[in-house]
Amino acid sequence: MLINSTFPFEAVLWDMDGTLIDSEPIWIEEEHRLMQSLGVTWSDEDAKHCLGGPLERVDAYMRSRVNGSHEPLELAFLLIDRMIERLSAGVSFTVGAEKLLQSMHREQLPMALVSASTRKIMDAALKSIGDDFFSFTCSADDVALTKPDPEGYLKAAEALGVDIERTLIIEDSITGMRAAIDSGGYVLGLPHLTALPEGEKVVHRHSLDALDLQSLAGLFHTKIAS
């Protein structure tokens, strides 16, 4: 039961990498290091192409840069091992995310974490930031089709017992935004390296900085009223 009954959403579904935790720089750094070890210069454009996963697509792209001389998912597994080690050592929240997350938790707002990362990577991140905030977590290993397919978000809404069309999804990548929009939920997009898709239920904001529940609700006032 929400303490703040004026908040217009029944639940909040969070993306993880780059949205909740500041892991995108770590992903890019480890991609650089992995590809450098294979004699490939990894550019900013390469990093943008891989932003938001899923890992199968990242792996295929990486293999194309090394002339396909590796088995499918071989490079993805190497990257996963690197990320597990880094995230287990500690990872920061993105700016404004921790304060907003804690506010939602205090208001007993149902929340789920939906990621295109593997379960091992998700668990490594949760080990750093805590797993008490989320009633349900969904990784790429928990769905038949990961982002940009909306399955993860639909599964999360079902697990929380809420209508997906009454949820707020917070995302930061093109891949994730497509999944969120196609799910039918309202979407807060946080553009970083690339512009994000638009939509009837979409609002864009530069970051979560200085955002509380009241101002978050206000961003969607006209969207919901229409």
C-alpha positions in Angstrom: 0.0 0.0 0.0 1.6 3.2 -1.1 2.0 5.9 1.5 2.1 8.5 -1.2 -1.2 7.8 -3.0 -0.7 10.7 -5.4 2.1 8.9 -7.2 0.5 7.8 -10.5 2.3 4.5 -11.1 1.7 1.1 -9.4 5.3 0.0 -9.7 8.7 1.0 -11.1 10.8 -1.3 -13.3 14.4 -0.3 -13.3 17.1 -1.1 -16.0 20.4 -1.8 -14.4 23.5 -0.8 -16.4 23.9 2.9 -16.8 20.4 3.6 -15.3 20.6 2.4 -11.7 24.4 1.8 -11.5 27.3 3.6 -13.1 28.5 0.6 -14.9 28.6 1.8 -18.5 32.2 3.2 -18.1 33.3 -0.1 -16.7 31.7 -2.0 -19.6 33.4 0.3 -22.1 36.8 0.0 -20.3 36.6 -3.8 -20.2 35.6 -3.9 -23.8 38.6 -1.8 -24.7 40.9 -4.0 -22.6 39.6 -7.2 -24.0 39.8 -6.1 -27.6 43.2 -4.5 -27.1 44.4 -7.9 -25.9 43.2 -9.3 -29.2 45.0 -6.6 -31.2 41.9 -4.6 -32.0 41.5 -0.8 -31.3 38.1 -0.3 -29.8 36.7 3.1 -30.7 33.9 5.2 -29.1 31.7 4.3 -32.0 32.3 0.6 -31.3 31.3 1.2 -27.7 28.1 3.1 -28.8 27.1 0.3 -31.0 27.3 -2.2 -28.1 25.6 0.0 -25.6 22.7 -1.7 -23.9 23.5 -5.2 -25.2 22.3 -7.9 -25.4 25.5 -9.8 -25.0 24.8 -12.0 -28.0 24.8 -8.9 -30.2 28.0 -7.5 -28.5 29.7 -10.9 -29.0 28.8 -11.0 -32.7 30.0 -7.5 -33.2 33.3 -8.2 -31.4 33.9 -11.3 -33.4 33.3 -9.3 -36.6 36.1 -7.0 -35.5 38.5 -9.9 -35.1 37.6 -11.5 -38.4 35.3 -14.1 -36.7 38.2 -16.1 -35.5 36.4 -17.0 -32.2 33.6 -19.4 -31.4 30.1 -17.8 -30.8 29.9 -16.3 -27.3 33.5 -17.0 -26.6 34.3 -13.3 -26.3 31.0 -12.6 -24.4 32.1 -15.1 -21.7 35.5 -13.5 -21.4 33.8 -10.1 -21.0 31.3 -11.5 -18.5 34.2 -12.8 -16.3 35.9 -9.4 -16.4 32.6 -7.6 -15.4 31.8 -10.0 -12.6 35.2 -9.3 -11.1 34.9 -5.5 -11.5 31.3 -5.3 -10.2 31.9 -7.6 -7.2 34.7 -5.2 -6.1 32.1 -2.4 -5.9 30.1 -0.2 -8.2 28.5 3.2 -7.7 24.9 4.3 -8.2 24.3 6.7 -11.1 23.8 10.3 -10.0 20.5 10.7 -8.2 19.6 7.0 -8.4 20.3 5.9 -4.8 18.2 8.8 -3.3 15.3 8.1 -5.7 15.5 4.4 -5.1 15.4 4.9 -1.3 12.4 7.2 -1.6 10.5 4.6 -3.5 11.5 1.9 -1.0 10.3 4.0 1.9 7.0 4.6 0.1 6.6 0.8 -0.3 6.5 1.2 -4.0 6.8 -2.2 -5.7 10.0 -2.4 -7.8 11.8 -4.8 -10.1 15.2 -4.8 -11.8 15.2 -5.9 -15.4 18.5 -6.2 -17.2 19.9 -7.5 -20.5 23.0 -8.6 -18.5 23.5 -12.2 -17.3 22.3 -13.4 -13.9 26.0 -13.6 -12.7 26.6 -10.0 -13.6 23.3 -8.9 -12.0 24.1 -10.7 -8.8 27.6 -9.2 -8.7 26.1 -5.7 -9.0 23.4 -6.5 -6.3 26.2 -7.7 -4.0 27.6 -4.2 -4.2 24.4 -2.1 -4.0 22.2 -4.4 -2.0 19.2 -6.5 -3.1 16.6 -5.4 -0.6 15.0 -2.8 -2.9 13.6 -5.2 -5.4 10.8 -7.7 -5.1 11.7 -9.3 -8.4 14.8 -9.3 -10.6 15.0 -10.5 -14.2 18.3 -11.1 -16.1 18.9 -12.2 -19.7 19.1 -15.7 -18.3 15.5 -15.6 -17.1 13.7 -14.9 -20.4 13.5 -16.6 -23.8 14.1 -13.2 -25.5 16.0 -10.4 -23.9 15.9 -6.7 -24.8 14.8 -5.2 -27.2 12.0 -7.7 -26.7 9.7 -6.6 -23.9 9.4 -10.1 -22.3 11.5 -9.1 -19.3 9.4 -6.1 -18.4 6.1 -8.0 -19.0 7.4 -10.8 -16.8 8.4 -8.3 -14.0 4.9 -6.6 -14.0 3.3 -10.0 -13.8 5.5 -11.0 -10.9 4.7 -7.8 -9.0 1.0 -8.3 -9.7 0.6 -5.0 -11.5 -0.7 -3.8 -14.9 2.2 -3.0 -17.2 0.3 0.0 -18.5 0.4 1.4 -14.9 4.1 1.0 -14.4 7.0 3.4 -14.9 10.1 2.0 -16.6 13.5 3.8 -16.3 15.9 3.1 -19.2 19.0 4.6 -20.8 19.7 2.7 -24.0 18.1 2.4 -27.4 17.7 -1.4 -26.9 16.2 -1.0 -23.5 13.9 1.8 -24.6 12.5 -0.3 -27.4 11.7 -3.1 -25.0 10.1 -0.6 -22.5 8.0 1.2 -25.1 6.8 -2.1 -26.7 5.8 -3.4 -23.2 3.1 -0.7 -22.9 4.5 1.0 -19.8 5.4 4.6 -19.3 9.1 5.3 -19.8 11.6 7.7 -18.4 14.6 7.8 -20.9 18.0 8.9 -19.8 20.1 9.7 -22.9 23.8 9.3 -22.5 26.0 8.5 -25.5 23.1 8.4 -28.0 19.7 9.9 -28.6 16.8 7.7 -27.4 13.5 6.8 -29.1 10.4 8.9 -28.6 6.9 7.7 -27.8 3.5 8.7 -26.5 4.3 7.5 -23.0 8.0 8.6 -23.0 9.7 11.4 -21.2 13.4 12.2 -21.6 15.6 13.7 -18.8 19.3 14.2 -18.7 19.7 12.2 -15.4 18.0 11.3 -12.2 19.8 14.1 -10.3 17.6 16.1 -8.0 14.6 14.0 -8.9 12.1 13.0 -6.2 8.7 11.2 -6.3 6.8 14.5 -6.7 8.9 15.9 -9.5 9.0 12.5 -11.2 5.2 12.3 -11.2 5.1 15.8 -12.6 7.2 14.9 -15.6 4.3 12.6 -16.7 1.4 14.7 -15.8 0.4 15.7 -19.3 1.2 12.2 -20.6 -1.2 10.6 -18.1 -3.8 13.3 -18.4 -4.0 12.9 -22.2 
